């Protein structure tokens, strides 16, 4: 499992020579959540893994035979021989981790994933904050071993199967295989041919990430499957002219002073050349994400006098920064990038993050005063120097390459000074377009961060710093998210075209030079991207673009209804209860697949990971009722939009009908997510009223409301299930893999039935 990633382990946080590896969150303390609605943990284990892990491994983990495991599955009416897709090992392991987090201890989880302790630890720490997405804790799960069925446990499992039959749900129903969309997008579309380069856009750089990239080590894959021909062709057809991928500099270049660096670099460079050539056929440049220099374990600094450049520690003491105030560290960064750009001559450039994210330079997290070298210098000076070092190394290797310098997490008060100190050659300043815009929703006033479609930029902060950058001779880039954001990313793109087009239109008036169209989400080829290709400076409004887009997608007769649907979706989404806390903690990504809990779990919601029943995390800065009501308004807008879009199908051209029908299911799924989010809020509030009831009448009223919500959630889950079965894109996001699969929607039905049974007792 993840052998590609493991090549990084020897230079990562993991000390592979350790006899016993302490995993994140150990020693575990918290009790795992009950496996309800299942009669025992073994039943939940079989249910949740039946379609994602081979039967033989499932059995081996719990010391059973495949026949014994199959017998348990068949009692729950699961098909005896499911097809297990190989993609789960590479593109779905996060989904497997999440669904077993409360079932298995680390040792058995490693066995289930076919990973060593070193590999799993590396993944949890380095794979886009995975451990943080799991709550920065590991429940204390006892070892799970096979126990022969008893009459009672068999009856309970058969009862679960009876629930599904009662609802007309077949666990073996035909469905589009998960990850099927990857194969579709990997193959070139003959109808598109070779897209023509877009040369008349307002934005000379239109940069995006892959919809299904390997985030940790994409260049470890000899096929560079993160960017296949078909995906590049489709992105080019929608105006994209640059793509980026995540890299760690020490894996791309060798250095005689650091023999632990560069293992496998020749292979990665060869694969990078392959990608640059492949993308170049479509007029697309390749950029490397630079968040450098990455911190190192304490042992790294104990060799060959390296203590001289050990910088500030991470708060937990596991790693230390390589202090960039030391010339040797800057020498390594410069030489490493020079190697990369010399060896891959067609490489387009880099984009940098020099504050926040991983611990890199000493002031990257604001702690540089703890470093004896950096304490004597200003934060602005150090951040500018890091960027200039990277730019110099890049330019030595290729004078035509360019750097996109992201001001993410730079303090506003020092940004003008950083801009003044930056190397201006082939450089651009990037700012999040909507950041620090002020909104008032439901009476709550809030200043936003990023990841927003519901808030249309640009804001005053971005325009101010773009203006300063232009004064200093720097080109500018707007960071936007036109496809999907953490506001909602369980479908490939949001049909809020009025909002997307207005943002693009506003940026054409803002004299910004380029756009970065996504972070690691919202990257699917979509009509939304074309706004940044087609809207021109001087246009009076986005309407001409929207009419032309609707005509191109669905035909002239469908334009009024398509526009009506887009407006309804957009109007509903304007009510989104935006805050970073809600974006990361809410149940909107799981929607109808998030279970209801009869009793409080006690777990807090995790960052785009597991929402649990943590209403006060979901709502963030909004009062409970306000959050619920704003989400209800979003749901109402998506309901009206879906109805109009369904009506539009009757007018749709024959050429666009097949795609439009598939989109209709996707948009309906989004509506159901928002409906379920509202009902989950209501359920938690009713449950609390029931627990706090002082009279039997109060308790009865709250109980009846819980019953009503359970029945609605059953209806919502049943409506979602065929949509998810028909479209493998629903529930998927690149950095989280699948938030849920059809089996989880079926489990939601079981949880609701179990709660109804308990409330009736």
Order of alpha helices (4+ residues) and beta strands (2+ residues): alpha-alpha-alpha-alpha-alpha-alpha-alpha-alpha-alpha-alpha-alpha-beta-alpha-beta-alpha-beta-beta-alpha-beta-beta-alpha-beta-alpha-beta-alpha-beta-beta-beta-alpha-beta-alpha-beta-alpha-alpha-alpha-alpha-alpha-alpha-alpha-alpha-beta-beta-alpha
